[in-house]
Amino acid sequence: MRSSWFALLRRRRLSLIVMACLLVLIPVGCAKLEQTERELVFRIEPGTARWFSGLPTGIEDVQLQSPDLGADESLHAWWWPAARKDAPALLYLHGSRWN
């Protein structure tokens, strides 16, 4: 019985090696892909981005201050007033990397 088990393993050695490699390499590859994606998507470039040619007409560039923020902290925002005074407001909040 024992010799048949070893014979089976010997015959399927290549399949087992390939399966073991896949079990290790697929999670490692997925983790590396996720890390690279985060670096590419959330890459911070100092200065003005090449694609930015200025604010559209009617949008104001504002800095929002709050007592909850530190002395040297503020929120940078673009304000686009609605045509109607009673129109609802839409806030689109996003971060950059881990902030």
Summary of the structure (lengths in Angstrom):
residues: 99
radius of gyration: 27.7
end to end distance: 61.1
largest distance: 85.3
contacts: 132
relative contact order: 0.08
helix: 39%
strand: 10%
